[in-house]
Amino acid sequence: MPQMDGHHLTKRIKSHPRLKELPVVIFSSLINEEMRLKGEALGAYAQVTKPEIEQLIGIVDQKIAHQ
């Protein structure tokens, strides 16, 4: 995203009264241990490293199935 990164967007979503319950999945090529910990601290539902699109689809399918 050109204007902000996934962590900044996650923080904004989780601090919004109406959006805070949305499950946020961070899909990034920049996930390392430090970034993973930051995502967890911000309340990300899951974090997937690019290009693991199949893993991303699995997480989304699983979340939809349990709604």
LUMNUMAR-292284 format. One record per atom (N, C-alpha, C): residue in one letter; x, y negated, z; residue number from 1; atom name. Coordinates in steps of 0.1 Angstrom, whole numbers, plus 5000, padded with zeros to 4 digits. Layout:
<recs>
+------+------+------+------+-----+------+
| type |    u |    v |    w | seq | atom |
+------+------+------+------+-----+------+
|    A |    X |    Y |    Z | NUM |   CA |
...
+------+------+------+------+-----+------+
</recs>
This chain:
<recs>
+------+------+------+------+-----+------+
| type |    u |    v |    w | seq | atom |
+------+------+------+------+-----+------+
|    M | 5009 | 5012 | 5000 |   1 |    N |
|    M | 5000 | 5000 | 5000 |   1 |   CA |
|    M | 5009 | 4988 | 5000 |   1 |    C |
|    P | 5006 | 4979 | 4991 |   2 |    N |
|    P | 5015 | 4967 | 4990 |   2 |   CA |
|    P | 5014 | 4957 | 5001 |   2 |    C |
|    Q | 5003 | 4956 | 5008 |   3 |    N |
|    Q | 5001 | 4945 | 5018 |   3 |   CA |
|    Q | 5004 | 4950 | 5032 |   3 |    C |
|    M | 5003 | 4963 | 5035 |   4 |    N |
|    M | 5005 | 4968 | 5049 |   4 |   CA |
|    M | 5008 | 4983 | 5048 |   4 |    C |
|    D | 5014 | 4988 | 5058 |   5 |    N |
|    D | 5017 | 5003 | 5058 |   5 |   CA |
|    D | 5006 | 5010 | 5066 |   5 |    C |
|    G | 5007 | 5024 | 5065 |   6 |    N |
|    G | 4997 | 5032 | 5071 |   6 |   CA |
|    G | 4995 | 5030 | 5086 |   6 |    C |
|    H | 5006 | 5027 | 5093 |   7 |    N |
|    H | 5005 | 5025 | 5107 |   7 |   CA |
|    H | 4998 | 5012 | 5111 |   7 |    C |
|    H | 5001 | 5002 | 5103 |   8 |    N |
|    H | 4994 | 4989 | 5105 |   8 |   CA |
|    H | 4979 | 4991 | 5103 |   8 |    C |
|    L | 4975 | 4998 | 5092 |   9 |    N |
|    L | 4961 | 5000 | 5089 |   9 |   CA |
|    L | 4955 | 5009 | 5099 |   9 |    C |
|    T | 4961 | 5019 | 5104 |  10 |    N |
|    T | 4956 | 5028 | 5115 |  10 |   CA |
|    T | 4953 | 5020 | 5127 |  10 |    C |
|    K | 4963 | 5011 | 5131 |  11 |    N |
|    K | 4961 | 5002 | 5143 |  11 |   CA |
|    K | 4949 | 4994 | 5141 |  11 |    C |
|    R | 4947 | 4988 | 5129 |  12 |    N |
|    R | 4935 | 4979 | 5127 |  12 |   CA |
|    R | 4922 | 4987 | 5128 |  12 |    C |
|    I | 4922 | 4999 | 5122 |  13 |    N |
|    I | 4910 | 5007 | 5122 |  13 |   CA |
|    I | 4907 | 5011 | 5137 |  13 |    C |
|    K | 4917 | 5016 | 5144 |  14 |    N |
|    K | 4914 | 5020 | 5158 |  14 |   CA |
|    K | 4911 | 5009 | 5168 |  14 |    C |
|    S | 4914 | 4997 | 5164 |  15 |    N |
|    S | 4911 | 4986 | 5173 |  15 |   CA |
|    S | 4897 | 4979 | 5169 |  15 |    C |
|    H | 4891 | 4984 | 5159 |  16 |    N |
|    H | 4878 | 4978 | 5154 |  16 |   CA |
|    H | 4867 | 4986 | 5161 |  16 |    C |
|    P | 4858 | 4979 | 5167 |  17 |    N |
|    P | 4847 | 4985 | 5175 |  17 |   CA |
|    P | 4838 | 4995 | 5167 |  17 |    C |
|    R | 4836 | 4992 | 5154 |  18 |    N |
|    R | 4827 | 5001 | 5146 |  18 |   CA |
|    R | 4835 | 5012 | 5139 |  18 |    C |
|    L | 4848 | 5010 | 5137 |  19 |    N |
|    L | 4856 | 5019 | 5129 |  19 |   CA |
|    L | 4864 | 5028 | 5137 |  19 |    C |
|    K | 4866 | 5025 | 5150 |  20 |    N |
|    K | 4876 | 5032 | 5158 |  20 |   CA |
|    K | 4874 | 5048 | 5159 |  20 |    C |
|    E | 4862 | 5053 | 5156 |  21 |    N |
|    E | 4860 | 5067 | 5156 |  21 |   CA |
|    E | 4863 | 5074 | 5143 |  21 |    C |
|    L | 4866 | 5066 | 5133 |  22 |    N |
|    L | 4870 | 5073 | 5120 |  22 |   CA |
|    L | 4883 | 5081 | 5121 |  22 |    C |
|    P | 4883 | 5093 | 5116 |  23 |    N |
|    P | 4895 | 5101 | 5116 |  23 |   CA |
|    P | 4905 | 5095 | 5105 |  23 |    C |
|    V | 4916 | 5091 | 5109 |  24 |    N |
|    V | 4926 | 5085 | 5100 |  24 |   CA |
|    V | 4937 | 5096 | 5097 |  24 |    C |
|    V | 4939 | 5099 | 5084 |  25 |    N |
|    V | 4950 | 5108 | 5080 |  25 |   CA |
|    V | 4960 | 5099 | 5073 |  25 |    C |
|    I | 4972 | 5099 | 5078 |  26 |    N |
|    I | 4983 | 5092 | 5072 |  26 |   CA |
|    I | 4990 | 5101 | 5062 |  26 |    C |
|    F | 4991 | 5096 | 5050 |  27 |    N |
|    F | 4997 | 5104 | 5039 |  27 |   CA |
|    F | 5009 | 5096 | 5034 |  27 |    C |
|    S | 5021 | 5099 | 5038 |  28 |    N |
|    S | 5032 | 5091 | 5035 |  28 |   CA |
|    S | 5045 | 5099 | 5032 |  28 |    C |
|    S | 5054 | 5093 | 5024 |  29 |    N |
|    S | 5067 | 5099 | 5022 |  29 |   CA |
|    S | 5077 | 5095 | 5032 |  29 |    C |
|    L | 5072 | 5086 | 5042 |  30 |    N |
|    L | 5082 | 5081 | 5052 |  30 |   CA |
|    L | 5079 | 5087 | 5066 |  30 |    C |
|    I | 5074 | 5099 | 5067 |  31 |    N |
|    I | 5071 | 5105 | 5080 |  31 |   CA |
|    I | 5084 | 5113 | 5084 |  31 |    C |
|    N | 5089 | 5107 | 5095 |  32 |    N |
|    N | 5100 | 5114 | 5102 |  32 |   CA |
|    N | 5095 | 5116 | 5117 |  32 |    C |
|    E | 5103 | 5121 | 5126 |  33 |    N |
|    E | 5099 | 5123 | 5140 |  33 |   CA |
|    E | 5094 | 5110 | 5146 |  33 |    C |
|    E | 5102 | 5099 | 5144 |  34 |    N |
|    E | 5098 | 5086 | 5150 |  34 |   CA |
|    E | 5085 | 5081 | 5144 |  34 |    C |
|    M | 5083 | 5082 | 5131 |  35 |    N |
|    M | 5070 | 5078 | 5125 |  35 |   CA |
|    M | 5059 | 5087 | 5129 |  35 |    C |
|    R | 5061 | 5100 | 5131 |  36 |    N |
|    R | 5051 | 5109 | 5136 |  36 |   CA |
|    R | 5046 | 5105 | 5150 |  36 |    C |
|    L | 5055 | 5102 | 5158 |  37 |    N |
|    L | 5052 | 5098 | 5172 |  37 |   CA |
|    L | 5044 | 5085 | 5172 |  37 |    C |
|    K | 5048 | 5076 | 5164 |  38 |    N |
|    K | 5041 | 5063 | 5162 |  38 |   CA |
|    K | 5027 | 5065 | 5158 |  38 |    C |
|    G | 5025 | 5074 | 5148 |  39 |    N |
|    G | 5012 | 5077 | 5143 |  39 |   CA |
|    G | 5003 | 5083 | 5153 |  39 |    C |
|    E | 5008 | 5092 | 5161 |  40 |    N |
|    E | 5001 | 5099 | 5172 |  40 |   CA |
|    E | 4997 | 5088 | 5182 |  40 |    C |
|    A | 5006 | 5079 | 5186 |  41 |    N |
|    A | 5003 | 5069 | 5196 |  41 |   CA |
|    A | 4992 | 5059 | 5191 |  41 |    C |
|    L | 4991 | 5057 | 5178 |  42 |    N |
|    L | 4981 | 5048 | 5172 |  42 |   CA |
|    L | 4968 | 5055 | 5171 |  42 |    C |
|    G | 4967 | 5069 | 5172 |  43 |    N |
|    G | 4955 | 5076 | 5172 |  43 |   CA |
|    G | 4952 | 5082 | 5158 |  43 |    C |
|    A | 4962 | 5084 | 5150 |  44 |    N |
|    A | 4960 | 5091 | 5137 |  44 |   CA |
|    A | 4955 | 5105 | 5140 |  44 |    C |
|    Y | 4945 | 5109 | 5132 |  45 |    N |
|    Y | 4940 | 5123 | 5133 |  45 |   CA |
|    Y | 4950 | 5133 | 5128 |  45 |    C |
|    A | 4957 | 5130 | 5118 |  46 |    N |
|    A | 4967 | 5139 | 5112 |  46 |   CA |
|    A | 4977 | 5130 | 5104 |  46 |    C |
|    Q | 4989 | 5136 | 5101 |  47 |    N |
|    Q | 4999 | 5130 | 5093 |  47 |   CA |
|    Q | 5004 | 5140 | 5083 |  47 |    C |
|    V | 5005 | 5137 | 5071 |  48 |    N |
|    V | 5010 | 5146 | 5060 |  48 |   CA |
|    V | 5020 | 5139 | 5052 |  48 |    C |
|    T | 5031 | 5147 | 5050 |  49 |    N |
|    T | 5042 | 5141 | 5042 |  49 |   CA |
|    T | 5039 | 5143 | 5027 |  49 |    C |
|    K | 5041 | 5133 | 5019 |  50 |    N |
|    K | 5040 | 5134 | 5004 |  50 |   CA |
|    K | 5051 | 5144 | 5000 |  50 |    C |
|    P | 5049 | 5152 | 4990 |  51 |    N |
|    P | 5037 | 5153 | 4981 |  51 |   CA |
|    P | 5028 | 5165 | 4985 |  51 |    C |
|    E | 5027 | 5168 | 4998 |  52 |    N |
|    E | 5019 | 5179 | 5002 |  52 |   CA |
|    E | 5004 | 5177 | 5001 |  52 |    C |
|    I | 4999 | 5175 | 4989 |  53 |    N |
|    I | 4985 | 5172 | 4986 |  53 |   CA |
|    I | 4976 | 5184 | 4990 |  53 |    C |
|    E | 4981 | 5196 | 4989 |  54 |    N |
|    E | 4972 | 5207 | 4993 |  54 |   CA |
|    E | 4970 | 5207 | 5008 |  54 |    C |
|    Q | 4980 | 5203 | 5016 |  55 |    N |
|    Q | 4978 | 5202 | 5030 |  55 |   CA |
|    Q | 4968 | 5191 | 5034 |  55 |    C |
|    L | 4969 | 5180 | 5027 |  56 |    N |
|    L | 4960 | 5169 | 5029 |  56 |   CA |
|    L | 4946 | 5173 | 5026 |  56 |    C |
|    I | 4944 | 5180 | 5015 |  57 |    N |
|    I | 4930 | 5185 | 5011 |  57 |   CA |
|    I | 4925 | 5195 | 5022 |  57 |    C |
|    G | 4934 | 5203 | 5027 |  58 |    N |
|    G | 4930 | 5213 | 5037 |  58 |   CA |
|    G | 4925 | 5206 | 5050 |  58 |    C |
|    I | 4932 | 5195 | 5054 |  59 |    N |
|    I | 4929 | 5188 | 5066 |  59 |   CA |
|    I | 4915 | 5181 | 5064 |  59 |    C |
|    V | 4913 | 5175 | 5052 |  60 |    N |
|    V | 4901 | 5168 | 5049 |  60 |   CA |
|    V | 4889 | 5178 | 5049 |  60 |    C |
|    D | 4891 | 5189 | 5042 |  61 |    N |
|    D | 4881 | 5200 | 5041 |  61 |   CA |
|    D | 4877 | 5205 | 5055 |  61 |    C |
|    Q | 4887 | 5207 | 5063 |  62 |    N |
|    Q | 4885 | 5212 | 5077 |  62 |   CA |
|    Q | 4877 | 5202 | 5085 |  62 |    C |
|    K | 4880 | 5189 | 5084 |  63 |    N |
|    K | 4873 | 5179 | 5091 |  63 |   CA |
|    K | 4859 | 5178 | 5087 |  63 |    C |
|    I | 4856 | 5178 | 5074 |  64 |    N |
|    I | 4843 | 5178 | 5068 |  64 |   CA |
|    I | 4834 | 5189 | 5073 |  64 |    C |
|    A | 4840 | 5201 | 5073 |  65 |    N |
|    A | 4833 | 5214 | 5077 |  65 |   CA |
|    A | 4829 | 5213 | 5091 |  65 |    C |
|    H | 4836 | 5206 | 5100 |  66 |    N |
|    H | 4833 | 5206 | 5114 |  66 |   CA |
|    H | 4825 | 5193 | 5118 |  66 |    C |
|    Q | 4820 | 5186 | 5109 |  67 |    N |
|    Q | 4812 | 5174 | 5112 |  67 |   CA |
|    Q | 4798 | 5178 | 5115 |  67 |    C |
+------+------+------+------+-----+------+
</recs>
